Amino acid sequence: MKLRYRLVPDHLIGEVLSKKWVDNAIPLAMLVCVVAVFGNLIPEFFTQSNLQSTSRQYGEFALVCLAMMTVIVVGGIDLSVGSNFALGNFTTLALLNLAGFSLPATIPIVILVCGGVGLLNGFLIGYLRLRAFLTTLVTLIIVRAVVDMLLLKYAQPMSVGFFESELWDLMGLGGIAGVPFSFIVLVIVAVIGHIALTRSRPGWRTMAIGGSRRSAHNIGLPVRGTVCAAYTLSGMLCGVAGMLYAARLSGAGSDTGMGLEISALTAAVLGGNSLGGGRGSVVKALIGAVIVLILTNGVLRIGLNSGSGPMVLGLTLLFAVFVDVRWLKNRDKLLSKLYVSPTYIGLPPPRSITAGSDSALALNDRLAGVETIGLGDVESPEDVILDDDDFLYCGTRQGDIVRFTPPEYQHSEVYAHIGGAPLGMAFDKAGNLLVCVGGMGLYKIDRDRNVVKVTDETNRSTFSVIDDSRLRLADDLDIAPDGRVFFSEATIRYEMHDWPVDALESRGNGRIICFDPKTAKTHTAVKNLVFPNGICLAHDGQSILFAESWACRISRYWISGPKAGKVELVLDKLPGYPDNINRASDGTYWVALMGMRSPALDVALRMPAFRRRMARRIAPDQWLYPNLNIGCVARFDDQGQVIESLWDRGAKNHPMITSMREHRGWLYLGGITNNRIGRIRLENADPTWTGFRSYWSGT
């Protein structure tokens, strides 16, 4: 099979076309335009001295923008940042010049004082549930009044002497290797903030709360505490900015921080942080801060009158709010036309399935006499499994795990309700049932029928642009002898309800993930797979076999031994799309083909531009999808030789097959679009063989 990528590697295409990248495109384009315009209008704009002066101011201003961004992300607004900035500036100078405090003692006090203002806002808004706009407006007025009264009393005594210290001079006018101190502080704060917001639980919870506080409360998130913490952090950042401002100018006036809340709000929104909350980032706030700082300084330097600056800033804020509202309303509609990004994939010619030929995959009617179990009682039994007492289990579209009672399997009961879309299943050594749940992750049902989440995330890729740690479509699993659980995630770009769209792309959007119960850690073992689906531990326990559905092949991943970490091709040129794989009693393996390849789709896979136009111009129900209405079961060995196949050529009895299990001489069949479970007696199969006992009894 040949894959050809355009513009960017396959493992980045989903990130480049992600909503985050598209959201950043508008502020980045504005930044380029602003720099280009003022760079041409202002002489010496790109000189070293001008850049150093601007970056020093930028360090202070951007910290206030980050403070505003923090509360916007959580779904609030903080109009008191300008007054709090002025309070931090005054407190710093008063402690140093009047009280005689040392600088190491002054720094935490200033941060705590300004953080106290933020804490007051957070308590009123988070715990007492007051309106953020009115609350912070009142705080703005009160804090500004307090600063003005203190200035009237202490401004003259405070200006008599100036604090002298090498560190103080470094903070105000110095730098490291030519980089201003305030800018270095900004970089440190921004890096910590970015990591906290995008790669930590508090950051994820903050975004979730900003998106919908009611929903966040319903799922148990600490909404009030998080909102309060966001405002407290906002106040602390204002204190740091005010302190750096005091170090640079060593003076305080009644106009300090005046209008800063409007500039910070403009920067936050202009950078792409949504006023509605739940959508934003540190990078966006920094981009907006650059734009606003260049605009405000540029208007003054090109000689416009004093009222031009506020007017430009007001118009910019109006434009930013307009873009935010209109983009938020129409972004999904626009992105839906761009998000699907097909690639070139040249599948090799399929193996022959001509009826009557010598091919082991030749069409036949061996499944025509399949017995049906639970006809009309179950929907979407994607996988089936049996325990050592012959009870039969399957998942349903309603999120239930249904258990059928042997030996006739006429009686059924809801064994457990797990939610989501239960897919692949496996029993661990203790008899607990592990289930891959589409949209939820990996879950466990213990012998007392308690449902426990095992994991719903993996490690974020080191160089990933977007957060790819959340599990979208956990599919199938198997368990290694040492207890490690290997499971597939078919795609990181699409959810359970639209997984067939991944076939339209046929990119390496999938991965294999490993959960180690000894450490309770989850990590990605193999990346960039083309819809990895079924997973099965090899009989020797040293490797796993996995199917890549849209690539029509089965590969082996070594999990132990001298080849550990390597991937080898086992079986390709399949005539259909492989799904679940399971062990057979004679040392071979069963694989389900959930649908057959069609010449039309094979040709379309070589035409990514055609598929891209199709995704943009016609309705999704008319797209060219894989044929998933007929399938078969095949058996193959470790060398990749197909031994036999079982078909329902008329597609009448068991039309679509996504899984199968051999158990005591029977083969049980499941299908995600079926309303039944099938079983057929196998010739020459071991009538005593059960998957559970044969695998776990000797370990």
N, C-alpha and C positions, 0 to 999 in steps of 0.2 A: 504494500500500500504506500502511496506517495502522498505526502502533505506538502503544500507550498504556502508560505506565509507572506503577507504583504504589509509593508510599513513597519510593523512591530512583531516581535516573537509571539508565538501562540499563547504562551502563559501570561502575556501582558495584555492581549487584545481586549479581554473582558474588563480590565481595569481602565484602559485608555478610553473605552466607550462607556464607562460607568457613569452614573448620575453625578458622582462627585466631580469627575473631570469636567463634565459638561457644565455643572454649576460654577466651576472656577473659571470657565472660559470668558464669561462676561467681565468680571472684575479684572482679569489679566489683560483683556483687550483694552479696557479703560485705562489701566496703568500704563500700557505702552503708548497710548494716544496722549495722555497727560505729560509723560516724560518727553515725548517727541515734540509736542507743542511748546512747552516752557523751556525745553533745552535749546530750541531755536530762537525764542524770544528773549531769553535772559543771557547776557554775556557771562562767560566764565561759569556757566552752570555746572559743568562737569569737571571743574578744577578740584584739586585735592583739598584745598582750604575750604571751599564751599561744601564739598561732600562731608568733610569732618564736622563742620558746624551744623549742617542739616542732620547728620546722623546723631549728634549729641541731643538735639531737640527731639529727634525721632524716638530715641530711647525713652525719654520721659513721656511723650505723648502716647506712644504705642502701649506703654504699661496701663495708661488710663483706658485705652481702647480695649485691651485685654480684660480689664475690669468690667467694662460695659458688655463685652462679648460673653463673659461668664454668666451674667444674670439674664442676658437675652436667650442663651441656649437653654436655660432652665425654665424659660417661659415668662420672664419678667422684664423689668426695665429699671434703671437706676439713674435718676436725674440729679442725684446728690454727689456725683463723682467730682464735679468742679469744686463744690464747696468743701468736700472732703480733701481734695488735693490742696486747697488753700489752707485747710486746718493742718495738714501734714507739713506744709511749708513753714507755717507760723510756729508750730510746736517744735520743730527742729531748731529753728533759730532761737526761740525762747529758752530751750533747755541748754543750748550751747553758750549763748551770749549772756543770758541773764542768770540762769540757775547754776552755771558752771559745771554742768554734767560733762563727762567724757563722751567721745563719739561712740565707743562700743556700748555704753549704757543708753545713749540717746536712740540709737537705731531700733532696738526692740520696743522701746517705749512709744516711739512715733508709730510704729507698725501696729502696736496694740491699741493706741488711741484711735487711729483711723479704722482699725478693725472693729473697735467697739461701736463706731457709728454704723458700720456695715452689719454688725450683729443686731443692733437695734432695728434696722430695716428688716433684716431677716426674721427676727422674732415677730414683728408686727405683720409681715406679709406671709411668712411661712406658717406660724403657729396661730396667730389671730386672724389670718386670712383676710387682711385688709387689701385694698386695691394698690397694686405696685406703683402706678402712675401718681396717684394722689399722695400716697405715703412718702415716696421719695421726693416729691415736690415740696411737701411740708418739711422734710429733713433738709432739703436744699436751703429753704428760707431760714430755718432755725440755725443751722450750722454757719451759714453766711453771716447771720446777725451776730452770732457768738464771736466769729473771727473779727468782724468789724469792731465790736466793742473792745475786744482785746487789743486790737491795733491802736485804737484811740488812747488806750492807757499805757501800752508798752512799746509802741513803735519807736518813740524817740530814745528811751533808755536802751532799747535793743540795738539801735544803730550806732551807739557810741563806740562800742568795741566789737571787733570781729574775731571770731574763733580761728585759731591757727593750728594746723595739723597737716602733716604730709598726706595722710589718708584723706583728709577733707579736701585738700587741693587736688588729689588724684580723682576723687569723686566728681569734683566740679569742673575742672579744666584739663585734667590729665587723661591718660589712657595707657593702654598696653599695646606695644608694637604699632603705635599710630592709630589704634582703634579706641574711640572714646569709651570711658568707663561706663557711662549710662547705656551705651549700645551693647556692651558686653553683658551687663546685668539683664538687659532685655532678651538677649539670645539665650541666656541660661534659663530665665523664667519661661520663655516661649518653648524651649525644648522640653522642660519638665511638664508644662501645661499640655503640650501636644501628646506626650506619652500618656499622661494621666487621662486625657479626654478620649483618646482613641484606643488605648491598650490596657485599661484598668476597669474594674467593675464600677468604682464610683463614677468614672467618666461615662460609661455606658448607661448607668442609671440616670445620670444627669440628662443625657440626651433623651432617654425614654420618658422621663418626667416632663421635660419640655414639650415633647410631642403630644402627650395626653396625660394630664395629672390624674384624672379619674381612672383611666386604665392602669396607670402605674400604681395607684393606691389599691386597686382591686387585685393586682397580682402580688401585693405585699411589699412593694418598695417603700422606703422611708421618705415619703414625699416632703413632709414638713421639715425634717432635719436636713435634707439635701438642699431645699430652697434656702433655708437659713444659712447653711454653710456657704452657698454660692454668694450671697450678699456679704457675708463676713469676709470671704476671700476678695471680693471686689473692693471692700474698704481697705484691706491690707495692701493691695496693689496700688491704690491711690496714695496710701501713706509712703510707699517706696518711691513713687513718682514725685510726690511733693518734696521728699527729702533730697532727691537728686536735683530737683529744681532749685532748692535752697542752696545746695552746694555750688551750683553754677552761678547764681546771681547774688547770693548772700543778702537778700533783701525781701521784704514783704510789703505788699500794698493792697489796697481795697479792691483792685481789679485783678488780683491773682486768681487764676482759675475761672475768671468770669467767662461764661459761654462755652466752657470746656465740655460740658455735658452734651451740647449740640454737636460740637466737632466730633466727640467720641461716638455719639450715636450715628452720625453720618458715616463715619469711617466703618463702624461695625456693619451697618446695613449695606453700604456701598461695596464692601468686600464680599457680600453674599450670605451673611448671617441673617436668617429669617426672623422677622419681628414676631412671628407666630410661635417661635421656640422650637426646640427639637432638631434644628438643622443649623450647623455652624461649625467653625473650627478656628484654631489659633492662626493658621495660615491666612484664612480669609480676613481676620481682623487685622493682621499685619499688612496685607495688601491694601485694605481700605485706609489704614493709617498713612501709608506712603502717599496715596492719592490725595487725601485731604491735606496733609502737610505741604505737599508741593503746590496744591491749589491756593491755600491761604498765604503761603510765603510768596508764591509767584505773582499773585495779584498785587501785593504790596511792592514787589521789586520792579514790576513793569510800570509803576507810577500811577495806578488808578487811584481814585479818591477813597477816603476812609470808609465810605459806606459800601464800596464794591465788594470787599471781602465777605462781610456777612451776607450780602445778596447772593454772591456766587455760592457760598456754603448752603444757604437756604434752598436755592434752586437745585443744587446737587442732592441735598437730602430729599427734596420732592421727587427728583428723578429716581433716586435709589428706592424710595418707598413704592413708586409706581412699578419699577422693574420687579421688585420683590413680590408685590401682590399679583401682577399679571403673570410672572414666571411661575409662581407657586400654583396658580390656577391652571396653567396650560402646560407645565413641564412634562407631565406624564404623557400627554397627547403627542408632544413634540419628540420626546425621547423614544417613544414606542416606534417611531419611524427610523430611528438611528441605532437603537440598541442591538438589534439582531445583526450580527456580522458574520456572514458565512465565509468559509475558507475553501480552498481547493483541496479535494481529497479524491485520489484516484484509486478506487478499490480494484484489486486484481479480479480476473474472471472467476465466478463461483464454481465450486465443484458440481459435477453433474447430478441432477436429481431425476433424470429421465426414467420413467416407469419401465421396468423390465430390463434395465441395464445392470451391469455388474457392480455399479457404485453402491457402497454401503448406505448412501443417502438417497437411494432411489425411492420414488413415491410408492407408497403401499397403503393398505387399509387395516393395518394392525391395531389401530385405535378405534376402529369402527364398533367394536364390542365392549367399549369401556363401561364399567358400572358407574353409576352416578351416586354421590353422597350429598345429602343436604340440598337437593335441587330446589331452588327458590327460597331457601332459608338463609343463605349466605350471599353477600355481594362482595365482589372483588377479593376473593381469597388468593392474594398474590403469591403467598408461600404456604406450604403445609409441612407439618412435622409431627412425628409420633414419639411418645416417651416409651420407656421400657415396659410399661404396663399396657401398651397398645392403644392408649388414648390418642386421638387424632386432634390436632390443633390447627387453626387457621386464623388469619386476621380478616377483618371486614372493613368496608368503606365507612362504617359508623364509628370506627375506632375501637371495636371490641375484639377480644381474643375469644373465639368460640371453640369449645371442646366437645368432640363427639365420643360417645361411649361405645367400646367394643362389645361384641365382635361384629354386630351388624351395622353399627354406626347410624342407627335410626334416631336415637335420642341425642339432643344437643343442648348445651347450656352456655351462657356467657361466663367464661372462666374468669375474665377480668376486663374492665374497661380501661383502656390505656390512652385513648384519644388519638388525634392525628390520623395518619394513614399507616397502619402496621404493614411492614414489608417482610424482609428476611428475618428468620428466627433460628435459634440454636440453643441447645441445653448445655449448661456448664456442668462441671463434675459433681456439684452439689445438687443438681436437679433443678436449678433455677432456670427459667426461660428468659433468654435475652432476645430483645426485639429491636430491629431498626425501624424507626418511625419517621416517615417522611415529614419534614417540616419541624421535627422536634429533636431528633438525635437518637441516642442509644439508651434503651430502658431495660429494666429487669423486673420480672414478676417472680417473687419467691414462692416457696411451697405453701405459704399461708395466703397467697394471692395478693400480696401487697405490691403495689407498683412503685418502683424506685427509679429515679433518673440516674443513669450511669455517667453519661457525659453528653453535652450538647454543643461542645466547642473543641477546637484543636488549636495548636500553636499558630499564631499569625506568621505568615511567610516573612522572612527577613527583609526582602526588598519589595514587599507588596505595597502598592499605592493605596489600595482600599483594604478595609478590614475583612479578611477572608477567614477569620477564625470561627465564625458561626456556621453550624451545620445546616445546610438547606435540604439536602435530599439523601439522608442515610438510607442505604438500599439493602445490602445483604451482608452477612457476617459468618465467620467461623472462629473457632477458639483453638489456640495452639496448646500443645501439651503443658507448657509452663503457665497457662492461664491467660496469656495475652489474647486480647480480642482484636481481630483484624476485620474491619468492615469498609465497605465502599461508600463513597459519596459520589453519586452519579454526575452531579454538576454543581458548581458553586455560583452559577449565574441565574438559574431558574428554580422556581418553587415547584411544589408537588403538583399544582393545578395546571402548570404549563410546561411540564418536562419534555413533551414532544418537540417543543421549539428548539431544544438543544440539538435535535437531529438536523434541523435546518442549518445550523451553524457547523456541526460536525467538527468542532474544535476540541482541543485538549482541556476541557473545563472540569474534568473529574479528578479524583484522587482516592488513594487508599489510606486509611487512617488506622492507627494502632492505639488501643487503650490498655494500659498495664495496671491491673488491680493491685499489684504490690506497692506501687507508688501513687496510684490514683491520678496518673498523668496521661494526657492524650497528645499524640504528635502525628504529623503527616509523614507517612512512610514513602509513598510514591505519588508524584504529581504529574500533571499534564497528560491525563489519560482521556480517551475518547469515550465518554459515558461508561465508566466502569460499573459493572452490574453484579453478576454472581461472583461469589467468593467461596472457595472450598479448600480446606487443608488437604494436602497430599497425604497419601497413605503412610509415607515414611515420617511425616510430622516435621520435615525440614523446610518445606516450601508451601506456598499457597498458589492455587490456580485462580485466575480472575478473568472475567469476560469483559471485553470492550464492545458494547453492542453495535454502535454505528460504524466501528472499524471491522466488524464481522470476524473477530479473532479471539483466541484464548492464549494467555501468556502465563508465565510462572514467575513468582517473586520469591526468592530464597530468603527465609527468615532466620536460618541458623546454618551452621556448617561452614565449609571453606568458601562457598559462594554467597554467603549472607550479604544481602543488599543488592544483588544483581537481578535483572529482569531478562527472561528468555522467552522467545516465541515458541509456543507449543502447537497451535492449530490455527490456520488461517484459511482464507478463501471459502469461508462458510457461505452457504446459499441463503442464510437468514441472519437474524440478529440474536446473538446468544444472550441468554438471561441467566437464571440461577444454575449453579453447578453443585452436584452432590456426589458423594462416594457411592460406589456399587459394591456388592458383596464379593465380587471376584477380583478386586484390586483395580478395577477400572473406574470410570467416572461417567455420570449422566449429565447432560446439558440440555436445557430447554431452548428451543429457537422460538422466540415470541412472535416472529413474523418473517415473511419472505422478502428478499430483495426484488426490486422491480427494475427493468431496463430503463424506464423513464427516470427514476430517482438516481440510478447509477450515473446516468448521463448528466443529470442536474448537479450532482456532487462535483463534477468537473467544471462547473460553470458558476462560480461564486457570485459573479455580477448578476446573473439571471435570478438566483435565489434572493439576492439583496433587493432587486426590483420587485420581485414577487412579494416580499415581506412588507414593502412600503406601499404598494399600489392596490393590492386586493385584500379582501377580508381574510382573517386567519382561518376560517372554516373552509376556505378554498385553496389553502397552501398545499404544496406537494409534500406529504408526510410519508414515513415508512409504512408499508403494508403490515398491519398488526392484527389482521382478522383470521389468520391461519398460521399454524405452526406445527412443530413436531418435537420429538425427543430423540436425541442421539446418544450413543455410548462410544467413548473413546478411551485410549490408554495413555500412559505417561509419555509415550513417544509421539503422540499426536495423530495416531492412526484411528480413523473412524471405523468402528466394528459393526454397528447396526443402527437402524433408525426406525422409529415408530411414527406413522402418520395417520391422520384422519383426513384422507384426501377429499372427501366431500364436505368437510368442515361442518358436519351436522351434530356430532356427538360431543366433541370437546374441541371447539374451534381454535381457541387461543391458549397457549401454554406458556407460563412464566416460571414454573417450578415443578420439581418432581422429587419424591423420596422413595427409596427402596426400603421395604420393611417386611420381614418374614415372607419373602417370595412374592410380594406384591409391589407394584409401582403406583404411588399416589401422585395425582396431578393437580396443580393449581393454576389459576389464570386470573390476571387482574381485571379483565373485562367479563369474566364468567360469573354465573350465579350458582355454581356447583363445584364439587370436588370429584375428580374421577379416580378410578383405580382399575388396574389390569393385572392379571396373573402373569408372572414372568416364567418362562421355561428355563430350566436348568439353573435357577437361582437358589441360593441357600435358604431354606425355609426357616432356619433358626436365627438368621442374621438380623440384628437391629442396629441401627446407627448408634444409638446411645451406648449399648453394652459393648459393642465391638470396639468402640473408641475409648470409652472411659474405664471399662472394667480392669484394664491392664495397666492403668497409670495411677 
